[in-house]
Amino acid sequence: MVQYSRLIDATFAALSDHTRRGVLEQLGRSDASITDLADRFHMTLTGMKKHVSVLEKAGLVTTEKVGRVRTCRLGRRAMAEEAAWIEHHRQMWAQRFDALDDIVEELKHQERHHERQR
């Protein structure tokens, strides 16, 4: 089996939460402070800090503190490992579904042939 880094686990864990995915979408549009993000997602500052921390550990977000304001922006990771993992599994499932389609078509063909013989 292919071995993946711990970073891929952290990335998928970070992406598993809808709030964190929303934060990434928001940061894709513009940088934002943790306060702005907490307001946008109707959360406490503590709750949003935890979400941002998970995203930061996965390398998906970076933060910079200037005075009392911590600004968040998208990280620079391209998520190549994650994309490769998804593509590998997409191909595997596509092959399995293609094989299943072949079996269904063969069964339909046999059924039509059997009906004609009656």
C-alpha positions in Angstrom: 0.0 0.0 0.0 1.1 3.5 -0.7 2.5 5.4 2.3 1.4 8.9 2.9 2.7 11.5 5.3 1.1 12.6 8.5 0.4 15.9 6.7 -2.2 14.3 4.5 -4.0 13.0 7.6 -3.9 16.5 9.1 -5.3 17.9 5.8 -8.2 15.5 5.6 -9.0 15.9 9.3 -9.0 19.7 8.8 -11.2 19.4 5.7 -13.7 17.1 7.4 -15.4 20.0 9.2 -17.8 22.2 7.3 -16.8 25.3 9.3 -13.1 24.9 8.4 -14.0 24.4 4.7 -16.1 27.6 5.0 -13.1 29.4 6.5 -10.9 28.2 3.6 -13.5 29.5 1.1 -13.7 32.8 2.8 -9.9 33.1 2.9 -9.8 32.3 -0.8 -11.7 35.5 -1.3 -9.7 37.7 1.1 -7.6 37.6 4.2 -9.5 38.0 7.5 -8.9 38.4 11.2 -10.0 35.7 13.6 -12.6 38.2 14.9 -14.0 38.7 11.4 -14.1 34.9 10.9 -15.8 34.3 14.2 -18.4 36.9 13.4 -19.0 35.6 10.0 -19.5 32.0 11.3 -21.4 33.1 14.4 -18.8 31.6 16.8 -16.8 32.6 19.8 -13.3 33.7 19.4 -12.1 30.7 21.2 -14.0 28.3 18.9 -12.6 30.1 15.8 -9.1 30.0 17.2 -9.4 26.3 17.5 -10.6 25.9 13.9 -7.8 28.1 12.6 -5.2 26.2 14.7 -6.3 22.9 13.0 -6.0 24.6 9.6 -2.7 26.0 10.5 -1.3 22.6 11.6 -2.3 21.2 8.2 -0.5 24.0 6.5 -3.7 25.2 4.9 -3.7 28.6 6.7 -1.1 30.9 8.0 -1.6 33.6 10.6 0.2 36.8 11.5 -0.3 38.8 14.6 0.1 42.5 14.5 -0.7 44.2 17.8 -3.9 42.5 19.0 -5.1 41.4 15.6 -4.3 38.0 14.2 -4.8 37.9 10.4 -5.4 34.7 8.6 -4.6 33.9 5.0 -4.5 30.8 2.8 -1.3 28.8 3.2 1.0 28.1 0.2 0.6 24.3 0.2 -0.6 22.9 -3.1 -2.0 19.7 -1.6 -0.3 17.6 -4.2 -0.2 14.5 -2.0 -3.9 14.8 -1.2 -4.8 15.3 -4.9 -2.7 12.2 -5.8 -4.5 10.1 -3.1 -7.9 11.2 -4.4 -6.9 10.6 -8.0 -5.6 7.1 -7.1 -8.9 6.2 -5.4 -11.0 7.9 -8.1 -9.3 5.7 -10.7 -9.8 2.5 -8.6 -13.5 3.2 -8.2 -13.9 4.1 -11.8 -12.4 0.7 -12.8 -14.7 -1.1 -10.4 -17.8 0.7 -11.7 -16.7 0.0 -15.3 -16.3 -3.7 -14.4 -19.7 -3.7 -12.8 -21.2 -2.1 -15.9 -19.7 -4.9 -18.0 -21.3 -7.5 -15.7 -24.7 -5.8 -15.9 -24.5 -5.6 -19.7 -23.5 -9.3 -19.9 -26.4 -10.3 -17.7 -28.8 -8.2 -19.8 -27.5 -9.8 -22.9 -27.9 -13.3 -21.4 -31.5 -12.4 -20.3 -32.4 -11.2 -23.8 -30.9 -14.3 -25.4 -32.8 -16.5 -22.9 -36.1 -14.7 -23.7 -35.6 -15.2 -27.4 -35.1 -18.9 -26.9 -38.5 -19.2 -25.2 
